[in-house]
Amino acid sequence: MNGTAAEVLARSTAIRSRTVASWLTLLDTAHPNQPVLTPAHVLVVDEASTLGTRDLARLVHHVGRAGVMHEPG
């Protein structure tokens, strides 16, 4: 999802939205003692099939470390 799509999604749903690239940057650079994601978070990845394999693997890695449930599919 590009930045414009994230902005449109945020406006239309009233849910904070950001690109996968911005999530990965945030997650990759976060301090281990200050988690970005917790088990209470819900991530919805719009058009996940358009993600590259490496980016998807990184996202799944971070989600798994945080204990966030995920349902591939």
C-alpha positions as CSV (number, residue, x, y, z in Angstrom):
1,M,0.0,0.0,0.0
2,N,1.5,3.3,-0.9
3,G,1.3,6.4,1.2
4,T,-1.7,7.8,-0.6
5,A,-3.6,4.5,-0.2
6,A,-2.8,4.5,3.5
7,E,-4.1,8.0,3.9
8,V,-7.4,7.2,2.1
9,L,-7.8,4.0,4.2
10,A,-7.3,6.0,7.4
11,R,-9.8,8.7,6.4
12,S,-12.4,6.2,5.3
13,T,-12.2,3.9,8.3
14,A,-11.0,6.2,11.1
15,I,-8.3,3.7,11.8
16,R,-4.7,4.8,12.0
17,S,-3.0,3.5,8.9
18,R,0.6,3.5,7.6
19,T,2.6,1.8,4.9
20,V,4.3,-1.5,5.4
21,A,7.6,0.2,4.7
22,S,7.0,2.7,7.5
23,W,6.0,-0.2,9.9
24,L,9.2,-2.1,9.0
25,T,11.4,0.9,9.6
26,L,9.7,1.6,12.9
27,L,10.0,-2.1,13.9
28,D,13.5,-2.6,12.7
29,T,14.8,0.4,14.6
30,A,12.8,0.1,17.8
31,H,14.6,-0.4,21.1
32,P,14.0,-3.9,22.5
33,N,12.8,-2.5,25.8
34,Q,10.2,-0.3,24.1
35,P,8.0,-2.6,22.0
36,V,6.1,-1.1,19.1
37,L,3.7,-4.0,18.9
38,T,2.0,-5.9,21.7
39,P,-0.4,-8.8,21.8
40,A,-3.3,-6.2,21.9
41,H,-2.4,-4.9,18.4
42,V,-4.3,-5.9,15.3
43,L,-2.5,-5.4,12.0
44,V,-4.5,-5.5,8.7
45,V,-2.3,-5.7,5.7
46,D,-4.2,-4.5,2.7
47,E,-3.2,-6.2,-0.6
48,A,-0.5,-8.3,1.2
49,S,0.0,-10.3,-2.0
50,T,1.8,-7.3,-3.5
51,L,4.4,-7.4,-0.8
52,G,7.8,-8.7,-1.6
53,T,8.8,-12.0,0.1
54,R,11.5,-10.4,2.2
55,D,9.3,-7.6,3.5
56,L,6.5,-10.0,4.3
57,A,9.0,-12.3,6.2
58,R,10.3,-9.3,8.2
59,L,6.8,-8.3,9.1
60,V,5.8,-11.8,10.1
61,H,9.0,-12.0,12.2
62,H,8.2,-8.8,14.1
63,V,4.5,-9.9,14.6
64,G,5.6,-13.3,15.9
65,R,8.1,-11.7,18.4
66,A,5.4,-9.4,19.7
67,G,3.0,-12.3,20.2
68,V,0.4,-10.8,17.9
69,M,-1.8,-13.4,16.4
70,H,-1.7,-13.7,12.7
71,E,-3.7,-15.6,10.2
72,P,-1.9,-16.0,6.9
73,G,-4.2,-16.2,4.1
